[in-house]
Amino acid sequence: MHISEIDTPALLVDLDIMERNLGRAAEYARAHDLRLRPHTKTHKSPHLARRQLEAGAAGLTVAKVGEAEVMLAAEPPDLLVHYPVLGRAKLERLMEVARRTRVTVALDSLFAARQLSDAARAAQVTAGVLAEVDVGLGRTGVSPGAELVQLARGILRLPDLDFEGITFYPGHIKDAEETGRQASAELGRLIHSMLNDLRTAGIPVNIVSGGSTPTLFHSHELPGLTEIRPGTYVFNDLNTVGSGGCTLGDCAASILVTIVSTARPLQIVVDGGSKTFSSDRLAGSPEATWGRVVEAPEAVFHKMNEEHGYIDVSRTNREFSAGDRLRIIPNHICVAVNLHETVYGVRGDRVEECWKVEGRGKLQ
Ligand SMILES: Cc1ncc(COP(=O)(O)O)c(C=O)c1O
């Protein structure tokens, strides 16, 4: 199928770029002896999860039990649910997953650990546990120091759980510049002191899990880190470019749109708005823009309604006509993927493969 036959709006993935992104991360992880357990929140597709595993990933990460269920189709050797799983309904479903593959849960309370232990016992399975620590994002995770030691100790005492180690998400480190480098150095010191605390308390730590896309290729600079969980790296997006984590040439995903109106002067309207791109702003930008037009980078995608994208073309010399098609790289690809049913994998002008976003909308 030729790309011109795809109806719009449609999510395209440049397979050459995606394969290069997958290969580079897998190679980096291998070279630095880091376990790669990619977060599947970006592609939400067992098809791509399988490719990550074939490229060398040791397991997969998800946030939701529904995503864990979907990712079983990729036949992962293990699944990390990086989210506290609470309540009987979710835990019963998770234990069904745990009957089919090794499941580890990242959690930050003994309340969650006890519920997991009870569910594991009832299902006659053993669940892995990582104690989550907050290293600066201020989201989930106990504080490093006494709180972490207390959590780890409590988990170790619970039956039918395997305490595997600690985990954190360095989402507060957004660049590889001076600020990012300082934050990474601080994180390195923190990991060192946490491992010291746990060692002193006699608590064995096999896994130290971290790693996001902006910090991906600096992970080896963190002494003690054993595992990385990048997600966005598979496609990248404008936020990753802004973080210095990749170049525009590393952005594999774009949204193909059609110009539906040129009626207003110096403006074009395309057939994708917030329902197609999501309303996630460009991180760190004072101005609201919603994506980069590949064919006309000077154009400014400055406003959206649900089904309409408003693009200011006053700074471009190009002529635009209704019916023309454009590719737009979104700000935040993970949330954009969640809005699409199908992904078109393209090489040049050819559509080589299509896959369903089977993990979209899995809120529970
Ligand atoms: C717990 C956790 N680990 C890993 C990731 C992946 O990070 P990134 O999207 O920067 O690749 C995320 C992203 O939200 C996350 O929440």
Ligand as a Chemical Component Dictionary entry (heavy atoms), coordinates in Angstrom:
data_LIG
# 
_chem_comp.id                   LIG 
_chem_comp.type                 NON-POLYMER 
_chem_comp.pdbx_formal_charge   0 
_chem_comp.three_letter_code    LIG 
# 
loop_
_chem_comp_atom.comp_id 
_chem_comp_atom.atom_id 
_chem_comp_atom.alt_atom_id 
_chem_comp_atom.type_symbol 
_chem_comp_atom.charge 
_chem_comp_atom.model_Cartn_x 
_chem_comp_atom.model_Cartn_y 
_chem_comp_atom.model_Cartn_z 
_chem_comp_atom.pdbx_ordinal 
LIG C1 C1 C 0 7.662  4.570 36.249 1  
LIG C2 C2 C 0 8.124  4.946 34.889 2  
LIG N1 N1 N 0 9.201  4.321 34.379 3  
LIG C3 C3 C 0 9.649  4.615 33.131 4  
LIG C4 C4 C 0 9.023  5.579 32.360 5  
LIG C5 C5 C 0 9.549  5.868 30.981 6  
LIG O1 O1 O 0 10.080 7.156 30.862 7  
LIG P1 P1 P 0 10.209 7.886 29.456 8  
LIG O2 O2 O 0 8.831  8.169 28.982 9  
LIG O3 O3 O 0 10.993 9.115 29.735 10 
LIG O4 O4 O 0 10.902 6.969 28.546 11 
LIG C6 C6 C 0 7.912  6.259 32.880 12 
LIG C7 C7 C 0 7.243  7.305 32.090 13 
LIG O5 O5 O 0 6.284  7.915 32.473 14 
LIG C8 C8 C 0 7.451  5.927 34.176 15 
LIG O6 O6 O 0 6.386  6.531 34.725 16 
# 
loop_
_chem_comp_bond.comp_id 
_chem_comp_bond.atom_id_1 
_chem_comp_bond.atom_id_2 
_chem_comp_bond.value_order 
_chem_comp_bond.pdbx_ordinal 
LIG C1 C2 SING 1  
LIG C2 N1 SING 2  
LIG C2 C8 DOUB 3  
LIG N1 C3 DOUB 4  
LIG C3 C4 SING 5  
LIG C4 C5 SING 6  
LIG C4 C6 DOUB 7  
LIG C5 O1 SING 8  
LIG O1 P1 SING 9  
LIG P1 O2 DOUB 10 
LIG P1 O3 SING 11 
LIG P1 O4 SING 12 
LIG C6 C7 SING 13 
LIG C6 C8 SING 14 
LIG C7 O5 DOUB 15 
LIG C8 O6 SING 16 
# 
